[in-house]
Amino acid sequence: MAIDEGSISKAAARLHMAQSAVSRRLAELERHVKQPLLERSAEGVQPTVAGKMFCAKADAAVTAFDDAMRSDLHRVRPLRVGYAWSAAGVYTSRILRRWQEKNPDVLVRMRRVDDPAGGLTSGLSDVAIMRTHARRRSLHEELLVMEPRVAAVSVDNPLAAMGEVRLPDLADYPLVINSFSGTTNLELWQEGRQPAVAVEVDTIDDWQTYIAAGVGVGLTPASTAWMHPHAEIRYLPVRDAPPVPVYLVWASNNQHPALRSFIHLARDVVAEVAE
Protein backbone atom coordinates (compact mmCIF):
# COMPACT_ATOMS: atom_id res chain seq x y z
CA MET A 1 0.00 0.00 0.00
CA ALA A 2 2.83 2.43 0.85
CA ILE A 3 4.35 1.57 -2.53
CA ASP A 4 1.14 2.52 -4.33
CA GLU A 5 0.73 5.76 -2.37
CA GLY A 6 4.39 6.84 -2.43
CA SER A 7 4.11 7.76 1.24
CA ILE A 8 3.67 5.83 4.47
CA SER A 9 1.48 8.58 5.91
CA LYS A 10 -0.87 8.48 2.88
CA ALA A 11 -1.01 4.69 3.06
CA ALA A 12 -1.86 4.92 6.77
CA ALA A 13 -4.68 7.37 6.05
CA ARG A 14 -6.09 5.13 3.31
CA LEU A 15 -5.96 2.11 5.61
CA HIS A 16 -7.40 4.08 8.55
CA MET A 17 -4.37 3.10 10.64
CA ALA A 18 -1.79 5.01 12.61
CA GLN A 19 1.39 5.80 10.68
CA SER A 20 3.49 4.12 13.36
CA ALA A 21 1.46 0.92 13.00
CA VAL A 22 1.99 0.85 9.23
CA SER A 23 5.72 1.46 9.71
CA ARG A 24 5.91 -1.43 12.18
CA ARG A 25 4.09 -3.76 9.79
CA LEU A 26 6.46 -2.82 6.97
CA ALA A 27 9.48 -3.38 9.20
CA GLU A 28 8.15 -6.80 10.20
CA LEU A 29 7.55 -7.69 6.56
CA GLU A 30 11.08 -6.65 5.54
CA ARG A 31 12.53 -8.73 8.39
CA HIS A 32 10.47 -11.69 7.25
CA VAL A 33 11.62 -11.51 3.61
CA LYS A 34 15.16 -10.55 4.74
CA GLN A 35 15.60 -7.63 2.35
CA PRO A 36 14.41 -4.02 2.03
CA LEU A 37 11.20 -3.52 0.06
CA LEU A 38 11.22 0.29 0.09
CA GLU A 39 13.79 3.00 -0.48
CA ARG A 40 13.04 5.84 1.89
CA SER A 41 13.94 9.49 1.25
CA ALA A 42 12.75 12.98 2.12
CA GLU A 43 10.49 12.88 -0.98
CA GLY A 44 8.72 9.72 0.16
CA VAL A 45 9.18 6.02 -0.53
CA GLN A 46 9.92 4.10 -3.71
CA PRO A 47 9.89 0.32 -4.17
CA THR A 48 13.13 -1.59 -4.51
CA VAL A 49 13.35 -4.29 -7.18
CA ALA A 50 12.54 -6.81 -4.42
CA GLY A 51 9.59 -4.64 -3.42
CA LYS A 52 8.20 -4.64 -6.95
CA MET A 53 8.51 -8.42 -7.15
CA PHE A 54 6.89 -8.88 -3.74
CA CYS A 55 3.95 -6.64 -4.70
CA ALA A 56 3.49 -8.49 -7.98
CA LYS A 57 3.34 -11.84 -6.20
CA ALA A 58 1.05 -10.50 -3.49
CA ASP A 59 -1.24 -9.01 -6.13
CA ALA A 60 -1.32 -12.34 -7.96
CA ALA A 61 -2.26 -14.16 -4.75
CA VAL A 62 -5.08 -11.74 -3.99
CA THR A 63 -6.33 -11.89 -7.58
CA ALA A 64 -6.31 -15.70 -7.54
CA PHE A 65 -8.27 -15.74 -4.29
CA ASP A 66 -10.81 -13.23 -5.62
CA ASP A 67 -11.18 -15.25 -8.82
CA ALA A 68 -11.82 -18.41 -6.83
CA MET A 69 -14.44 -16.70 -4.65
CA ARG A 70 -16.28 -14.93 -7.47
CA SER A 71 -15.88 -17.20 -10.46
CA ASP A 72 -18.54 -19.20 -12.19
CA LEU A 73 -17.09 -22.70 -12.10
CA HIS A 74 -18.75 -23.48 -15.45
CA ARG A 75 -16.86 -20.69 -17.26
CA VAL A 76 -13.19 -20.55 -18.20
CA ARG A 77 -11.37 -17.67 -16.55
CA PRO A 78 -9.49 -15.22 -18.80
CA LEU A 79 -6.16 -16.32 -20.20
CA ARG A 80 -3.60 -13.85 -18.87
CA VAL A 81 -0.88 -12.85 -21.34
CA GLY A 82 1.93 -10.87 -19.75
CA TYR A 83 4.67 -8.84 -21.35
CA ALA A 84 7.34 -6.43 -20.15
CA TRP A 85 7.89 -4.22 -23.17
CA SER A 86 5.89 -4.25 -26.42
CA ALA A 87 3.75 -7.41 -26.42
CA ALA A 88 3.98 -9.09 -29.85
CA GLY A 89 4.43 -5.81 -31.68
CA VAL A 90 2.65 -5.58 -35.04
CA TYR A 91 1.16 -9.05 -34.54
CA THR A 92 -0.63 -8.21 -31.28
CA SER A 93 -3.91 -6.84 -32.65
CA ARG A 94 -4.16 -9.54 -35.32
CA ILE A 95 -3.66 -12.28 -32.71
CA LEU A 96 -6.34 -10.81 -30.45
CA ARG A 97 -8.83 -10.37 -33.30
CA ARG A 98 -8.30 -13.93 -34.50
CA TRP A 99 -8.68 -15.25 -30.97
CA GLN A 100 -11.95 -13.37 -30.47
CA GLU A 101 -13.30 -14.78 -33.73
CA LYS A 102 -12.44 -18.37 -32.86
CA ASN A 103 -12.90 -18.32 -29.07
CA PRO A 104 -15.52 -15.69 -28.18
CA ASP A 105 -16.25 -17.32 -24.81
CA VAL A 106 -12.67 -17.10 -23.49
CA LEU A 107 -11.22 -13.66 -22.86
CA VAL A 108 -7.51 -13.01 -23.43
CA ARG A 109 -6.35 -10.41 -20.94
CA MET A 110 -3.15 -8.58 -21.94
CA ARG A 111 -1.13 -7.17 -19.07
CA ARG A 112 2.09 -5.17 -19.12
CA VAL A 113 4.24 -6.02 -16.13
CA ASP A 114 7.59 -4.36 -15.41
CA ASP A 115 9.24 -7.73 -14.99
CA PRO A 116 11.64 -9.45 -17.43
CA ALA A 117 9.37 -12.52 -17.39
CA GLY A 118 6.19 -10.55 -18.02
CA GLY A 119 4.67 -11.62 -14.71
CA LEU A 120 5.05 -15.32 -15.47
CA THR A 121 7.27 -16.28 -12.54
CA SER A 122 5.30 -14.10 -10.13
CA GLY A 123 2.00 -15.74 -11.05
CA LEU A 124 0.47 -12.74 -12.82
CA SER A 125 0.30 -14.40 -16.23
CA ASP A 126 -0.39 -17.80 -17.78
CA VAL A 127 1.84 -17.18 -20.78
CA ALA A 128 4.38 -14.44 -21.35
CA ILE A 129 5.83 -12.73 -24.39
CA MET A 130 9.53 -12.48 -23.64
CA ARG A 131 12.61 -11.23 -25.48
CA THR A 132 15.12 -13.13 -23.36
CA HIS A 133 15.53 -16.83 -22.59
CA ALA A 134 13.37 -18.16 -19.75
CA ARG A 135 16.40 -19.76 -18.01
CA ARG A 136 14.28 -21.99 -15.77
CA ARG A 137 13.72 -25.71 -16.21
CA SER A 138 10.09 -25.35 -15.17
CA LEU A 139 9.38 -23.02 -18.10
CA HIS A 140 8.83 -23.91 -21.74
CA GLU A 141 9.55 -21.47 -24.53
CA GLU A 142 8.78 -21.30 -28.22
CA LEU A 143 10.39 -18.88 -30.64
CA LEU A 144 7.69 -16.76 -32.20
CA VAL A 145 9.66 -14.41 -34.47
CA MET A 146 13.00 -12.65 -34.87
CA GLU A 147 12.56 -8.91 -34.56
CA PRO A 148 14.86 -6.21 -36.01
CA ARG A 149 16.20 -3.43 -33.82
CA VAL A 150 15.75 0.31 -34.14
CA ALA A 151 17.50 3.27 -32.57
CA ALA A 152 15.49 5.77 -30.54
CA VAL A 153 16.73 9.37 -30.61
CA SER A 154 15.22 12.69 -29.68
CA VAL A 155 13.77 14.63 -32.62
CA ASP A 156 16.46 17.31 -32.27
CA ASN A 157 19.34 14.82 -32.26
CA PRO A 158 21.48 15.07 -35.45
CA LEU A 159 20.84 11.36 -36.08
CA ALA A 160 17.11 12.05 -36.44
CA ALA A 161 17.71 13.41 -39.95
CA MET A 162 19.19 10.09 -41.12
CA GLY A 163 17.16 7.37 -42.82
CA GLU A 164 18.97 4.60 -40.94
CA VAL A 165 21.99 4.24 -38.65
CA ARG A 166 24.66 1.74 -37.70
CA LEU A 167 25.86 0.73 -34.25
CA PRO A 168 29.06 2.83 -34.55
CA ASP A 169 26.88 5.91 -35.20
CA LEU A 170 25.29 5.44 -31.78
CA ALA A 171 28.62 4.98 -30.00
CA ASP A 172 29.21 8.73 -30.00
CA TYR A 173 26.12 9.33 -27.85
CA PRO A 174 25.40 8.28 -24.26
CA LEU A 175 23.03 5.35 -23.98
CA VAL A 176 19.80 4.95 -22.00
CA ILE A 177 19.45 1.32 -20.95
CA ASN A 178 16.60 -0.58 -19.37
CA SER A 179 18.70 -2.86 -17.18
CA PHE A 180 15.67 -4.64 -15.71
CA SER A 181 13.67 -5.88 -18.68
CA GLY A 182 15.43 -4.48 -21.77
CA THR A 183 17.39 -6.24 -24.51
CA THR A 184 20.33 -3.86 -24.96
CA ASN A 185 23.81 -4.22 -23.49
CA LEU A 186 27.25 -2.90 -24.32
CA GLU A 187 28.35 -6.23 -25.80
CA LEU A 188 26.54 -5.23 -29.01
CA TRP A 189 29.41 -2.80 -29.73
CA GLN A 190 33.01 -3.63 -30.44
CA GLU A 191 35.36 -3.25 -27.51
CA GLY A 192 36.86 0.21 -27.54
CA ARG A 193 33.87 1.64 -29.41
CA GLN A 194 31.24 1.14 -26.76
CA PRO A 195 29.03 4.11 -25.82
CA ALA A 196 28.90 5.51 -22.32
CA VAL A 197 25.79 4.71 -20.30
CA ALA A 198 23.91 7.89 -19.44
CA VAL A 199 21.31 6.31 -17.17
CA GLU A 200 19.80 2.92 -16.36
CA VAL A 201 16.03 2.64 -15.95
CA ASP A 202 13.57 -0.16 -15.24
CA THR A 203 10.44 0.87 -17.19
CA ILE A 204 9.76 1.82 -20.79
CA ASP A 205 8.11 5.06 -19.62
CA ASP A 206 11.32 6.26 -17.96
CA TRP A 207 13.35 5.04 -20.94
CA GLN A 208 11.32 7.20 -23.32
CA THR A 209 11.37 10.19 -20.98
CA TYR A 210 15.18 10.35 -20.88
CA ILE A 211 15.53 9.83 -24.63
CA ALA A 212 12.95 12.50 -25.46
CA ALA A 213 14.81 14.91 -23.17
CA GLY A 214 18.07 14.28 -25.06
CA VAL A 215 19.83 12.65 -22.10
CA GLY A 216 20.85 9.76 -24.32
CA VAL A 217 19.82 7.48 -27.18
CA GLY A 218 18.32 4.01 -27.06
CA LEU A 219 18.41 0.73 -28.93
CA THR A 220 15.25 -1.37 -28.90
CA PRO A 221 13.20 -3.98 -30.78
CA ALA A 222 11.21 -2.52 -33.68
CA SER A 223 7.94 -3.32 -31.90
CA THR A 224 8.64 -0.44 -29.52
CA ALA A 225 8.08 2.05 -32.33
CA TRP A 226 4.79 0.33 -33.15
CA MET A 227 3.46 -0.06 -29.61
CA HIS A 228 4.92 3.09 -28.04
CA PRO A 229 5.11 5.98 -30.54
CA HIS A 230 6.31 9.25 -29.01
CA ALA A 231 6.02 12.74 -30.45
CA GLU A 232 9.53 13.68 -29.30
CA ILE A 233 11.31 10.49 -30.34
CA ARG A 234 12.39 9.35 -33.81
CA TYR A 235 12.89 5.61 -34.40
CA LEU A 236 15.49 4.65 -37.00
CA PRO A 237 16.38 1.21 -38.45
CA VAL A 238 19.80 -0.03 -37.30
CA ARG A 239 21.34 -1.73 -40.29
CA ASP A 240 24.02 -3.82 -38.56
CA ALA A 241 22.30 -4.73 -35.25
CA PRO A 242 21.45 -8.40 -34.59
CA PRO A 243 17.72 -9.15 -34.34
CA VAL A 244 15.92 -9.85 -31.07
CA PRO A 245 14.17 -13.20 -30.52
CA VAL A 246 10.55 -13.04 -29.35
CA TYR A 247 9.40 -16.06 -27.33
CA LEU A 248 6.14 -17.36 -25.96
CA VAL A 249 6.92 -18.78 -22.52
CA TRP A 250 4.73 -20.75 -20.14
CA ALA A 251 5.07 -22.88 -17.02
CA SER A 252 5.06 -26.64 -17.54
CA ASN A 253 2.44 -27.06 -14.80
CA ASN A 254 0.01 -24.45 -16.13
CA GLN A 255 -3.38 -26.10 -16.64
CA HIS A 256 -5.36 -23.29 -18.27
CA PRO A 257 -7.54 -25.04 -20.89
CA ALA A 258 -6.98 -22.29 -23.50
CA LEU A 259 -3.20 -22.10 -23.17
CA ARG A 260 -2.22 -24.49 -25.97
CA SER A 261 -4.83 -23.07 -28.33
CA PHE A 262 -3.46 -19.56 -27.81
CA ILE A 263 0.12 -20.67 -28.46
CA HIS A 264 -0.86 -22.42 -31.69
CA LEU A 265 -2.98 -19.48 -32.86
CA ALA A 266 -0.22 -16.93 -32.19
CA ARG A 267 2.27 -19.07 -34.08
CA ASP A 268 -0.10 -19.44 -37.05
CA VAL A 269 -0.80 -15.68 -37.21
CA VAL A 270 2.90 -14.81 -37.26
CA ALA A 271 3.55 -17.41 -39.97
CA GLU A 272 0.71 -16.02 -42.12
CA VAL A 273 2.00 -12.45 -41.90
CA ALA A 274 5.55 -13.56 -42.73
CA GLU A 275 4.44 -15.31 -45.94
N, C-alpha and C positions, 0 to 999 in steps of 0.2 A: 504493500500500500504506500509506504514512504517513497518507494521507487516511482510509482505512478504520479504521486503528488509533487515530487521534487523537494519535499520538506517534511521533516518529522512532525512539526507542529500542525501542518495542514492535514497530514494523515491522521493525527490524533483527533483533530476536530471532526474529520469525516467519520471516524470510528466511534465518536463520542467517548473517548478515553482521555485520561491525563497524558500529557506529553512524556512524563517520566515513565509511565507504564509502558508506552509504546517503545521507548528507548530500551527499557529492560528486556522486553520481548525480543527486540532485534539483537541485543547483545547475547541473549540465551541462544537464539537461532544461529548466530555466527559461531558461538562456541560449539554448538552441536555439529555444524558442518565443517568446522575447523578451518575456516578461511573467511576473510572479510567479504561482505555482500554489497557494502556501500562505501563510496568515497565521500568523506565529509569535508566541507569547506565553508567559508563564510557565506558563499552564495547559496548553499543548500546541500543536497545530497545527490549523488549520481551513482548508478549501479556499476559495480565492477563486472568483468566478464563472467565471473562465477555467479554474481547476482543476477545477471540476465539469464543464465542457464537455469538457475534455481527457479526464477519466476516463470520461465517457460514450462518447466516440468510441473510446477505447482498449478499453473493454469491448465495444463493438460489433465492433471488429476481431477481438478474441480469440474472441468468440462465433461470428462468421462463419467463422473458421478451424476452430474445433471442430466446427461444423455440417458443414463440407465434409469433414472427416476422418472423422466418425462416421456421416454420414447414409447412408441407403439411397436410392440414386439413383432407385429406382422409386417412392418415396413423396414426397408434397409436404410440404415443411417447414411448421411452423406459420405462420399469418398473424399477424404481430405488430401489435397495435393499441395505440398509445401515447396517453397523455393526461396533462395536467399537474394537473388539478384534480378533476373529478367525473365523468369518462367521459361517457356519454350520459345521465346522470341516471336518471330513472324508466324510460327505454327500454332501459337496458343489459341487464338480465336477460332481457327479452323478445327482444332481438336475439340474445343468445347461445343461448337455448333454440331459437329458430327455426333458427339456423345449425346447431346440433347435429342437429336433426331432418332437415334437408335435405342436410347435408354431414358425415356422421359420420366420414368418413375424413380430414378436414382440421381440425386443431385451430386455434382462434382463441385466441391468447395475449394477454391484457390486461396492460398494464404501465404503472404510474404512474411518470412521469419528471418530476423537478422542472426542467422546461425548457418555455418558452412554446410550443414546437413539439411537445411530447409525444414527444421523441426522434426526430422525423422527420429533421431536418437533421443529426443526429449519427449516423444510421444504426441507431438502436435499434428503429425501428418501420417497418412498410411503409405504414401509414396512421395518421393521427393525428386525434384529436378535439380541435379547437381552438376557442377563443372569441375569437380575434383573427384578422385577415387574415393570410394566409401571407406576403405582401409579397416573394415571390421568383418570377421568371418561370419557374423550373424546377418550380414546384409548382402543382398544380391543386387547386381547392377547390370544394366543393358545399355550399350551405346546407342544413342538416338540419332545424333548427327554431329558432324565436325563443323564448328562455327568460326568464320574468319574474325580477325581482330580489327578494331578501329582505334584511332587516337582521338582523345577528347581535349579540345583546346578552347580557351576563351575566344570570343568573336573578335577581340582586338589583338590577339596574338598574331605575329607575322605568319605563322604556319597556316592560319585560317584561310589565307588567300590561295593556298595550294590545293590541287585536285586530289593528291594523295601524298603520303609521306613514307619514309623508311625509318627503321629503328634508330640509325645514327642521327637522323634529323631531330629526334626527341631527346637525344643524349645531352643536348646543350641547354635543356630546360629542367628545372626541378620537377620531381615526380610526386604525384598524389597517389598513395597506395591504400587500398582497403586490405589491411593485414589480417582481418578476421574472416572474411568470406569472399575475397577477391581472387583473381586468377593471375595477377601480375607480380613478378619478382625481378630482381636485378639480374638474374641468370639469363634473361632473354637477351641481354647486351653482352658484347665481347668485353672481356676483362681489360680494364684501362679506358674503356669508352662507356662506362656505366653512368647514368645520370645520378645526381644527388637526390635524396628523398626529402621533399619539402615538409610533408606531414603524413602521418599514418592515421587512417580513420577506420570505423567499423560499421558504417552504414552507407548505402548509396546516396542518401540525401546529403550527408556531410561531404562525401566525395564530390558531388556536383557543385556544392556550395563553394568549396575551395578552388575548383577549376574555373568556375564562372568568375570568381574574384581575381583570377590571374595569379594565384599563389603557386600554381604548378600545372602540369599537364597530366593526362591520364591515358592508360592503355586498357582496353576493355573488349569483351565480346561484342560483335556487331548487334546483337539483340538489345543491348543497352540503348542504342540510338533509336530503335523501334519502340521499345517499351517506356523509355524515359527521355523523350525529347525535352530540350531546354532552350529557351530563347537566347541565352547568353553563352551557349556552348555550341561549337561546330565539331561534328564528328567526321573524321577523315579515314579512308581506307589506309591500312598499313601494308605495303606491298610485300615486305620480307618477314612479317611476323608469323610464327607458327599458329595454326588454328587451335581452337579450344574445344575439347570434347564435351558433349552434353549427354549426361546419363540419366536414365530413370533408375531410381534406387528404392528398394523396399526390404523390409525385414522378413527373414525366412519364416517367422512364425505368425505373420500377419494373416488373419483369416477373413478379411473383408471380402464378401462374395463378388464384388465388382472389380476387385484389384486386377485380376488377370485380363479381364475384358478391356479395362482402360489401357493397360500396357500394350496389348495387341493393337487397339485402335490408334493410339498415339504413333506407334511404329508404322502402321499402314498409311496414316496421313502424311507423315514425313516422307515416306517412300513415294507417294503419289506426287507430292509437290516437287520432289527432286527429279522426277522423270521428264 
